[in-house]
């Protein structure tokens, strides 16, 4: 029954983290999120560029 407790613990920590991240996300605003969506994929995919 160890894995069930680990899953419940992970879900609890995920819920707490989402509650704590509301204020920083509002502080960054919409444009920071949109800019991050445009910047992140090329950084992840740069190893396939020739």
N, C-alpha and C positions, 0 to 999 in steps of 0.2 A: 504494500500500500504506500510505498515511498514515492512513487511517481505521481500519484494523485495529489499528495501534499505539495510536491514541487510545482505542479500545475496550478494549484490553488494559490500558492505563494506568488508565482509569476503573474497570475491574473490580478491579484491584490496590488502588487507593486506597479503593474501597468495602469491600473485605475488611479492609484495615488499620483503617479507621474503625470497622467493626463489632467488631473485636477490642479497640480502645481504649475503646469505649463501654460495655463490660460493667460495669466498676466504677462509673461514674457512674449507670448505670441501676439497679444494685442499691442504691446509696445513696439514690436517690429513692424506691424502693419501688413497691409495686403501686398504692397509692392515688394517687400523683402521676400515674401513667400513666392510670388510670381518670378522674381529674379532668380531665386534659388531653384525653381523648376527649370529655368532655361540654362542655368550654369551647371547643375549637377550631372545631367546625362552625358555631356561631352567629357567630363572628367572621368566618369565610369567607363566610357567606351573608347577612350583615347588609345588603348593598347591595340585596337583593331584598325587604327588609321595607318595608312601606308605612306 
